[in-house]
Structures are given as C-alpha cells and as structure tokens.
Amino acid sequence: MLFISPAKLADALKSKYSCIGKIEITKNYPSRLQLDVQAKEPVVKIEGTSLAVTEDGYIVEDVKDAERPILFPPPNVKMASGEKVTDLTVAFAIHLAAQLLKSDFLPANIRIISPQEIAVYNQQSAVAIFTAKEEVTNQVDSLQQVISKSKIDSAKIAKIDLRFDKPVISYK
C-alpha cells in the first residue's frame, strides 16, 4: 500500500478502461485508497442507433437521453460500440462538435457533405459549413465573431460559410 504510485495506477486504469476521463487517487493512511473517477461524456449521438461518441473518438452506448447533436456519418463508415473512430472526417466532425458545444452556436445536426466539408445545423435551422482543411479552433472563433456581431439579427442568418478566409454570410 505504501509503495503504490498514484500516477502509475491512474495510467494503468485509463489504459485498461477507455471510458475513464478523469481519475484522482488519494492515499488515506494506513490502509485505504480513495478513487474519484469521472467517466467520459459522449459529445454526439450517431443517427439511427443507440450509440454515441466521446470527444476522443470512442464509441459507447448512449444510456442517457440527454440532448446531443446528431451525427450523420457517411454510409461507408461502420461504427460499433467499444471501437474507436478511425475515419478522419468523422473524427474532425466530432472534435468540431465538442468545440461548438462550448460556443453560442449550439449544434443540432452534423452532416458530412464530402471528405473535406461538414455542415452543422443549429436549433434555429441556420447552417454553418466547415472545412477539414483548416484548424477547428480558427473556424469556431470566426463563427463566434460572426454570431456576436449579429446578435440583434441572428434569427435572419440562413448560412455561414467558413471554408474561406473571410466567412460568407447568407441571410433569409
């Protein structure tokens, strides 16, 4: 008990159980270990299944009926519980969804248009088009700036295209 390294034990548990997000190990002398474990939360739900995907790409069963964006993966991508997403476009879309959940543009549906283009629809049925050729954070920051500048008339925005150097906005 005295010779257990909390860092090594945490690494061993994380490598064995992929669902562990955060773990804290505290030694309570003389004979106790306290483990505080937080599971990874899914970011998106896969359309037509009971599966969801965590931010790091692991596919899990979606046990909660929480509101999550729905991902429409390409038909050739097969997903099964316990596996990790290997398709680069789907992985980009998942990372994009995680970043968008922290912004003012709350995604409802995520559709992969092509291997390089992702369309994200929000609850007000506005669409933002992203490209996998650019960094996710830069595109989300640009989207956030467009939304903050147009707070007054945000209901009138139909489409924000972020594939170019400067966002292209289409109004209803």
N, C-alpha and C positions, 0 to 999 in steps of 0.2 A: 504494500500500500504506500509506503513512504517513497518508493523508487519509481512510481508511475509518473510519467511525464504527461501533463495535461495536453500539451501541444501535439505530441505523437499520438495520444489516444484520440484526440479530435480528428486528426488527419486520417487515422485508421477507420474511424466510424464514417467519416464523409466519403472515403473511397469505397467502403463496403455498401453504404446506403446512399444512393444518389438523391434521395428526397430530402436529405438534411440540408437546410440552408445555413443556419447559424447554430453554433453549439458553444456553450460555456461550461467549463468543468472547474469545480471548486473542491479543494480538499478540506474536509471537516475532520480534523484530527480527533481521536486517534484512529477511527476505523470506518470513516464514511467518505463517499464521493458524492457530490451533488452535480447532476447533469441537467442543464437547461437547454432543451432542444427546440428549435423552431423549424418547421417544415417549409419547403419552397412552395410559394403560391403560384398557381397557374396564371399565365398572362392572357392567353387566348383560348377560345374553345374551337374545336375543329367541327366544321359544318357537317351535319348529318350523323354524328357519332356522339358517344358519351365521353370522348377523350378531350383532354386539354393539354397545353404545352407550357412548360415553365420558361422563364427568361433564358436559361442556359440551354434550352432545346430538348429537355427530357419530356417524353410523352407519358402522361399519367391519366388515371381515371378521374373524371370530374365529378366529385362526390357532392360538392356544394352547388346550390342553384344560384350562385352569385352572377351578377351582370358582368359578363366578359365580352369583349369584342369577338365576333365570329370570323374565323379564318376560312377562306375558301381556297384550299390548296389545289395545285394542278392535278388533273386526273392521273397522271403517271407517277405521282408520289404516293407511296404506300406508307401508312403510319400504323404502328401497333404499340400498345401500352408497354412501358418499360424500356423502349428503344430511345435512341437519340436522333433528332432530325439531322439528316446528312445533306439534304438539298440546300444549296447556298441561298437561293432566292427565298425559300421558306424561312430559313434561319434569319435572313435580313428582315423579312416581314415581322417575325416575332420580336426581334430587337427593336424595330420601329414601333411596334405596338406598345412595348414596355416604356419607350421614351414618350410616346404620345399620351399615355395614361398619366404622366406627370405634368402635362400641359393643359391649356384651356380647350384644345381640340380633342374632345373625348370620342374615340372611335367606336363605331357600332359594328361595321363590317369591313373586312380587309380582303381585297381580291387581287390576285396576282394576274396582271394583264399579259405580261410577257416575262421572259427571264430577267429583264432589266427594269421593268416598270410595275409599280404597286399602286393600286387605287384604294384609298381609305375614305369611307363614308362616315359622317358623324350622325348624331341623333336628329339634327335639323336637315338632313339629307344633302348637306354640302359635301363635295368630294375634293380630296387633296391627292394629287398624283406625285409620287416619289420615284426616284431612280436609284437603282442599286450601284450606280457608278460613282455616286457622291457619298460623302460621310453622312450618317444618320443625324448626328447632333447638329450639323450645319443646316440641314434641311428642316429639322424640327424648330431650330431657332428662327429661321426665316419665316416659317409658318406662324410661330408665336408673335413675331413682329407684325405680320400682316393682320392677324386677329386683333392685336392690341390697338393698332391704328384704326381699325374699322369696327370698334366695339359698338358704335352707335348704329351702324347699318349692317351688322353681322348677319342678320336674317336674309339680307338681299344677296349674299355671296352664293353663287352656284358652284364654282370650281376654282381651285387654287392649284396651279401647275408649278411644281417646284423642280422640274427637270432642267431648268435653265439657270443662268447666273442670277437673273432677277426674276422673282416669282411673277407669273402671269395670272391675273385675276379676272374671272368671268362673272358677271352679275346676272341675276334672274330677270 
